[in-house]
């Protein structure tokens, strides 16, 4: 595909997403998506995300479902999700009132990094999810999510720790919980993630 060429089916996904008037309709439409043939063939199920019925002031956006999420149909339920829950609680944030989404709605084979064209095809689902939730703040977890808001090439270490305005949203970027696990409890990603979730709580309190 040439640079700048449209990603096949991205426009169709965006149009389908725009036609969904509420979250139940959007979730149902996502579950029927086959825009990425490889992902549709290898997933167990689509993972639309978890959105409180009353909406949410905070939205967390991760990378993509893993094996545990693909099996359960919900985001962040594996080891990374357990750490995320721990750090959210430490920051005084209640996950039950938070919208939890991913850039991709399907698990990439072997948990590989999402491809840019996959993220582009799935973007309509993410955009419509955020339009329906209308969060005051978005926390982008990891490089894939950060790139979705701030552009490819964004550096987490240089961009985290302060809010950014992106596409009409207030966005914090930070490390993914899986990075915090990979580098261990004394590693910089875990400390940064904890700090950034505390900052998110402080921003919402103002």
Secondary structure, 3 states (H helix, E strand, C coil): CCCCCCCCCHHHHHHHHHCCCCHHHHHHHHHCCCCCHHHHHHCCCCCCCECCCCCCCEEEEECCCCHHHHHHCCCCCCHHHHHHHHHHHHCCCCHHHCEEEECCCCCCHHHCCCCHHHHHHHHHHHHHHHHHHCCCEEEEECHHHHHHHHCCCCCHHHHCCCCEEECCEEEEEECCHHHHHHHCCCCHHHHHHHHHHHHHHHHHHC
